[in-house]
Amino acid sequence: MEGFIRSINNIGRGDVFIKEPLLRHTSWKIGGPADVLFVPQTFSALRKAIKLAEKYGVPITVLGNGTNVLVRDGGIEGLVIKLSDLRKTVVKGNGIRASAGVPLPYLASLAQKHGLTGLEFAVGIPGTVGGAVFGNAGAHGRSIKDVVSEVAVMDFSGRVTKLGAGNLVFGYRTSAFPKDSIILWASFSLQKGSKEAIRETMDLYLKCRRETQPVGEATAGCVFKNPPGGSAGYFIEKAGLKGQRVGNARVSTKHANFIVNEGGATASDVLRLIEKIKEEVLKEFGVELKGEIKVLGRGP
């Protein structure tokens, strides 16, 4: 590992952190340390880091903006690559190409400024393009699959492949991208629209989010996928679980499908609370809730 650390420090065009607490890099503000955290500023620096990891046999974990993930208290072994500094955008005709680190709210606002409609649903989603494409993020009845037209991915050997819309396979909050690949950028196919009407729709979505979700608190977004024909938040609330807590992790009193870190919550607290919710909902309604959050790292 020492040789790998010396080498990655010489790459340049990126920041290197050793034993960096990942609670500083996740929206839940939870997570043990990364052995090595690298934040590349260019695709070239990213490729060099990947090739070094391959050379030294160091495992790789990819992190976007740290939303929709729970990092275990033991942290993450090997190299964690955070893509938040890859933020290039290009607007051409009715399309936008955006690098993996571009925040979705910025992307939605950029589309609005150019009179392009189709990304309004993304204005309140606190993730980045890479994570949103990988997880087919969505809201208000729309999702990334409805607008994405091409995606470039880099595998863990450093090879880049472009995938057109016909080769992209999405499901509900899922995609078919291999685990050993990194989304570099995505292109979005949009339509011309009224800037004023687009802004009004975005404002309405943001107002709805502020009124129904625990905005401003430390969460990771919705914890569970909605079961077929129902709402996870509805079942959790009807099971009387709003406000339930384990340690400093608490089910939101505003939206039951969110778990709030009230300060100092651990991943173990959250995982125990998740299991409690699943057990109670299954017992009360016979509904099996499935997680929307990706759990990363080593125990406990």
SULCOR-V531865 format. One record per backbone hydrogen bond with DSSP energy under -1.0 kcal/mol. CO is the residue of the C=O (numbers start at 0). NH is the residue of the N-H. Records with the same first field share a line. If there is no record, write none. Layout:
BEGIN
CO=NH ; NH
END
This chain:
BEGIN
0=4
1=5
2=6
3=7
4=8
6=9
7=10
12=40
14=38
16=36
19=33
20=23
21=24
25=28
30=22
31=21
32=75
34=18
35=79
36=16
37=81
38=14
41=45
42=46
43=47
44=48
45=49
46=50
47=51
48=52
49=53
50=54
51=55
52=57
58=78
60=80
62=82
65=26
67=293
69=295
71=31 ; 74
74=297
75=34
77=35
78=60
79=37
80=62
82=85
84=86
85=100
87=98
89=96
91=94
93=189
94=91
95=187
96=89
97=185
98=101
99=129
101=128
102=106
103=107
104=108
105=109
106=110
107=111
108=112
109=113
110=115
111=114
114=192
116=190
118=121
119=122
121=124
124=126
126=103
127=131
128=132
129=133
130=134
131=136
136=143
138=141
141=138
142=145
143=146 ; 147
146=188
148=164
149=186
150=162
151=183 ; 184
152=160
153=181
154=157
158=154
160=152
162=150
163=166
164=167
168=175
170=173
173=170
179=155
181=153
183=99
184=151
185=97
186=148 ; 149
187=95
190=116
193=197
194=198
195=199
196=200
197=201
198=202
199=203
200=204
201=205
202=206
203=207
204=208
205=209
206=210
207=211
208=212
212=214
213=216
216=218
217=260
222=291 ; 292
226=229
230=234
231=235
232=236
233=237
234=238
235=240
236=239
240=243
243=250
245=248
247=261
248=245
249=259
250=242
254=257
256=222
257=251
259=249
265=269
266=270
267=271
268=272
269=273
270=274
271=275
272=276
273=277
274=278
275=279
276=280
277=281
278=282
279=283
280=284
281=285
289=224
293=69
295=71
297=73
END
